Amino acid sequence: MSRDYQAFLATKRFGYGARPGDIAAALPDPVASVLAQLDGFDPDAGPRDDLPDQVEATRRFFAFRDARGEFRKTTELKGPARDAREKELFGVNPIYTIYGAEVLARARRAASSDRPFVERLVAFWSNHFCVAIDSDSIVRLLAGNYEREAIRPHVLGRFEDMLLATRRHPAMLAYLDNDKSVGPNSSFGKRTGKGLNENLARETMELHTLGVDGGYDQGDVIELSKILTGWSYEGARSDEPGRFRFYANTHEPGIRSLLGKSYPPQGEEQGIAALADLARHPATGRFLATKMVRHFLGRVPEGGLIDRLAATYAGSNGDLGALSRALVRSPEMWEPARAVFISPFEFLTATTRATGLDLNETEVARVLRIFGQVTWQPPSPAGWPDEPEAWLAPDALMERLDWAQRVAHLVPVPDDVDAFAADILGPAYDGDTRLAATRAETRQQALAMLMMSPGMQRR
């Protein structure tokens, strides 16, 4: 494979598409250009727009909820009149304002980043440990914070730390109902008759660590469910609402046995030890390696790639930075075939990076809703689909064409569209694409065609 094609893959397969000059910058050493993005990563860099932490966000929501609740007890207004008065008195529900700000900050960060591979890793791990905003008010409120504070700081750190951070975040705890799980033999369980919820335990093993064929059974799901009882978060009356808290009065007492290993009754520490062992399990390393390869390449090639990556994971104690570097250095990951039809968020980001479009909150939300990928609203705990052509459908192509034409009329179009195309697509600016662009009636039409070309749509 030619080096210029590798430079294109560096920006597309391991990024969100090239900005003007990016392919040329990667040309001297495409592999090194991707690896360099992992050096000196600052999780807090990029647009933040003064986004609140989980405690402040939760405090704002509870204050709004309580004030509105008191108003509704006393007012005689109903319907639109009541809604208008509430908006006048209390403003917009923080659930929606904070969520919208988080969505915009995420899109701007991906579009402007000099480390697009890191941003891809954040999105990958966020989807791996996904939550869904339509499941619970707390999840909608804190989904962006969850990605920023439980996922982003750990994408180049230890998987064990990310696993623990996600189990402790209220967005995950609420999404998979662990805040409602009660040990039957706990003091609270005996008093109320409430019992276990297995959701978090099951998805922890099936989707987040071992994989469906990882060697666990229903007995292990029940045991991990008991281990994780008591893992919840502070409520409205707390000084720190939304903060993780272990509630001993809902935790199932006793020794637990998980995957053949016994864990003594040590409260929260019992769960921390169990999660650490799941993170270090050989099946976890293999499951994660396979999922990463499939995501970035679109398929799992034959040969020893997964074995090598799983060995890197095991040998580095689950270091995701080491795993990511090993992935990039693997020759199999640089094969020329571009099998993956990019997701809506990738397409939005690619067009923004290429054209310099200035994103706003309303447009980002509108476009992703039309494209069918509302931010942090996957269809199931398995996350958004990762199959190579999961997003390829006739309606989807028409919607992308409409967006491409809209973008072409919102941004300054270069005088020399041919040179611009060669800059952002490199060798993917093939003869068919060039012919279509040169035959366009206007420069705006030519730009829209470039946005719809295989070089833009596939990685």
FENTA-V705871 format. One record per residue. RES is the residue in one small letter. PHI is phi in degrees with one decimal (999 if undefined). Layout:
<<RES;PHI> <RES;PHI>>
This chain:
<<m;999> <s;-70.9> <r;-68.6> <d;-66.7> <y;-71.7> <q;-61.1> <a;-63.3> <f;-62.9> <l;-62.6> <a;-58.6> <t;-86.0> <k;-102.6> <r;-71.6> <f;-108.3> <g;-149.7> <y;-113.2> <g;100.6> <a;-83.9> <r;-88.0> <p;-53.6> <g;95.2> <d;-67.3> <i;-66.1> <a;-62.1> <a;-67.2> <a;-82.8> <l;-59.4> <p;-58.3> <d;-156.3> <p;-57.1> <v;-62.8> <a;-63.3> <s;-65.2> <v;-76.9> <l;-61.5> <a;-63.1> <q;-68.0> <l;-85.4> <d;-84.3> <g;69.6> <f;-66.1> <d;-111.2> <p;-59.4> <d;-90.7> <a;-71.1> <g;100.9> <p;-60.8> <r;-123.0> <d;53.5> <d;54.3> <l;-68.7> <p;-76.1> <d;-76.1> <q;-65.9> <v;-69.9> <e;-64.6> <a;-61.8> <t;-67.3> <r;-60.8> <r;-60.9> <f;-65.6> <f;-64.3> <a;-64.5> <f;-63.0> <r;-60.5> <d;-69.0> <a;-65.9> <r;-65.5> <g;-61.3> <e;-65.0> <f;-61.8> <r;-67.8> <k;-70.4> <t;-109.5> <t;-77.3> <e;-99.1> <l;-70.0> <k;-140.6> <g;60.3> <p;-58.3> <a;-64.3> <r;-65.1> <d;-60.2> <a;-64.8> <r;-67.2> <e;-62.3> <k;-65.2> <e;-64.8> <l;-80.4> <f;-117.1> <g;78.9> <v;-83.8> <n;-52.3> <p;-55.7> <i;-53.3> <y;-85.9> <t;-68.6> <i;-69.0> <y;-58.6> <g;-62.0> <a;-64.9> <e;-65.6> <v;-61.7> <l;-65.2> <a;-60.8> <r;-63.0> <a;-65.2> <r;-65.9> <r;-62.9> <a;-65.6> <a;-74.1> <s;-102.4> <s;-67.5> <d;-86.0> <r;-124.8> <p;-61.7> <f;-64.8> <v;-64.2> <e;-63.9> <r;-63.9> <l;-64.8> <v;-59.5> <a;-64.8> <f;-62.1> <w;-71.9> <s;-63.9> <n;-73.4> <h;-61.1> <f;-103.0> <c;-69.5> <v;-126.9> <a;-127.9> <i;-68.4> <d;-85.4> <s;-91.4> <d;-168.0> <s;-59.9> <i;-63.8> <v;-67.2> <r;-60.6> <l;-61.0> <l;-113.1> <a;-60.1> <g;-67.1> <n;-60.6> <y;-56.7> <e;-65.2> <r;-72.0> <e;-107.5> <a;-105.3> <i;-104.4> <r;-53.8> <p;-65.3> <h;-112.6> <v;-65.3> <l;-115.6> <g;-106.5> <r;-85.3> <f;-58.7> <e;-56.8> <d;-69.9> <m;-66.5> <l;-58.6> <l;-66.8> <a;-62.1> <t;-71.8> <r;-67.0> <r;-95.0> <h;-86.1> <p;-60.3> <a;-63.6> <m;-72.2> <l;-61.9> <a;-77.3> <y;-60.2> <l;-102.7> <d;64.5> <n;-72.2> <d;-68.9> <k;-106.3> <s;-86.4> <v;-129.9> <g;-64.8> <p;-58.1> <n;-100.7> <s;-73.4> <s;-62.4> <f;-70.6> <g;-63.7> <k;-65.3> <r;-76.9> <t;-108.3> <g;79.1> <k;-76.6> <g;-138.2> <l;-73.5> <n;-119.4> <e;-92.4> <n;-57.6> <l;-64.0> <a;-62.9> <r;-63.8> <e;-71.2> <t;-58.4> <m;-84.6> <e;-74.4> <l;-106.7> <h;-108.7> <t;-129.7> <l;-71.3> <g;88.2> <v;-61.4> <d;-104.5> <g;-82.8> <g;95.0> <y;-100.1> <d;-135.4> <q;-61.8> <g;-60.6> <d;-67.4> <v;-60.1> <i;-64.7> <e;-63.8> <l;-67.7> <s;-58.3> <k;-67.3> <i;-59.7> <l;-90.7> <t;-62.4> <g;92.4> <w;-83.7> <s;-150.2> <y;-146.6> <e;-68.5> <g;-93.9> <a;-63.1> <r;-84.0> <s;-78.9> <d;-70.7> <e;-129.4> <p;-61.9> <g;91.3> <r;-77.4> <f;-58.2> <r;-147.1> <f;-93.7> <y;-100.3> <a;-63.9> <n;-76.6> <t;-110.8> <h;-81.1> <e;-69.6> <p;-75.4> <g;111.2> <i;-74.6> <r;-118.8> <s;-120.9> <l;-127.3> <l;53.0> <g;84.1> <k;-112.6> <s;-92.1> <y;-124.1> <p;-66.5> <p;-74.4> <q;-119.9> <g;65.1> <e;-60.9> <e;-61.6> <q;-60.6> <g;-69.9> <i;-61.2> <a;-66.2> <a;-65.1> <l;-65.5> <a;-61.5> <d;-67.7> <l;-63.6> <a;-64.5> <r;-91.7> <h;-65.5> <p;-55.9> <a;-64.5> <t;-66.4> <g;-58.2> <r;-68.9> <f;-62.8> <l;-67.2> <a;-61.3> <t;-63.3> <k;-66.1> <m;-65.1> <v;-61.6> <r;-62.7> <h;-65.8> <f;-80.7> <l;-102.6> <g;91.6> <r;-160.8> <v;-110.5> <p;-70.2> <e;-69.5> <g;109.1> <g;-100.6> <l;-59.1> <i;-64.2> <d;-59.5> <r;-65.6> <l;-67.9> <a;-63.4> <a;-67.0> <t;-62.2> <y;-59.8> <a;-66.0> <g;-70.9> <s;-103.7> <n;60.5> <g;74.0> <d;-77.3> <l;-73.3> <g;-65.3> <a;-63.7> <l;-64.5> <s;-65.6> <r;-66.2> <a;-63.7> <l;-60.9> <v;-66.2> <r;-76.9> <s;-76.0> <p;-57.9> <e;-62.0> <m;-77.1> <w;-110.6> <e;-63.9> <p;-72.1> <a;-62.2> <r;-105.9> <a;-85.9> <v;-93.1> <f;-82.7> <i;-65.4> <s;-73.7> <p;-55.7> <f;-64.9> <e;-62.9> <f;-66.6> <l;-55.9> <t;-69.3> <a;-63.1> <t;-67.1> <t;-68.6> <r;-65.1> <a;-70.2> <t;-101.8> <g;78.2> <l;-55.4> <d;-86.8> <l;-81.3> <n;-129.4> <e;-60.2> <t;-63.9> <e;-67.9> <v;-60.8> <a;-63.0> <r;-63.3> <v;-65.3> <l;-68.5> <r;-67.5> <i;-63.3> <f;-73.8> <g;89.4> <q;-135.0> <v;-58.9> <t;-59.0> <w;60.1> <q;-136.3> <p;-69.7> <p;-74.0> <s;-160.5> <p;-61.9> <a;-76.1> <g;88.5> <w;-69.3> <p;-64.7> <d;-120.6> <e;-67.3> <p;-55.3> <e;-118.8> <a;-61.7> <w;-100.5> <l;-92.5> <a;-154.7> <p;-55.7> <d;-63.2> <a;-63.6> <l;-64.0> <m;-65.3> <e;-66.9> <r;-68.0> <l;-63.5> <d;-59.3> <w;-65.4> <a;-59.5> <q;-67.1> <r;-65.5> <v;-59.5> <a;-60.9> <h;-100.5> <l;-104.3> <v;-117.0> <p;-67.4> <v;-89.9> <p;-57.1> <d;-63.2> <d;-104.7> <v;-65.3> <d;-62.4> <a;-67.8> <f;-61.4> <a;-62.6> <a;-63.7> <d;-71.1> <i;-90.7> <l;-113.7> <g;56.0> <p;-67.9> <a;-76.3> <y;-81.9> <d;-86.2> <g;-61.0> <d;-64.9> <t;-66.9> <r;-62.1> <l;-63.1> <a;-63.6> <a;-68.4> <t;-71.9> <r;-87.2> <a;-62.7> <e;-76.2> <t;-136.3> <r;-66.3> <q;-63.8> <q;-65.1> <a;-63.2> <l;-64.7> <a;-61.3> <m;-64.1> <l;-63.2> <m;-63.6> <m;-97.0> <s;-74.1> <p;-56.0> <g;-63.6> <m;-91.3> <q;-86.6> <r;-126.7> <r;-131.8>>
